[in-house]
Amino acid sequence: MGLSQAKLATMLGNDAQSIALWEKRGTQPKMADRFIRAIYREQQEGNAHIREMIERLVDSDLEEADARLTLEQNDGGWRVAA
C-alpha cells in the first residue's frame, strides 16, 4: 500500500515498533488484520478515494499531535497557558 510503519501505526492507534514486531513475527491482532485487508482490497480494486482518505486521516492526526494545548489551572478553572 506504500505506507510506512509509522503511518500505518498512526492509523491503527499503535506505534511503529508494534508494526515492526507484527512484521517480524508474521502475525498481528485480528482487528488490525481485518482493517489492513479491507483497505488493501479496496485499493487494489481501484478505489482511489480510500487511499486519499487514509492519507488525510494520517496527516490530520499528525497535525493534531503538533497542535497540543498546554493548560494551566487558576482560581477560575482551567485556561490555555500563555
Residue pairs with C-beta under 8 A, 6 or more apart in sequence:
1 39
1 40
1 43
1 51
3 11
3 54
4 16
5 16
5 19
5 20
5 23
6 16
6 19
7 58
8 19
8 36
9 15
9 16
9 18
9 19
10 58
10 61
10 62
11 54
11 57
11 58
11 61
12 19
12 32
12 35
14 32
22 28
22 32
28 36
39 50
39 54
42 50
43 50
43 51
69 80
70 80
70 81
71 78
71 79
71 80
71 81
72 78
72 79
72 80
72 81
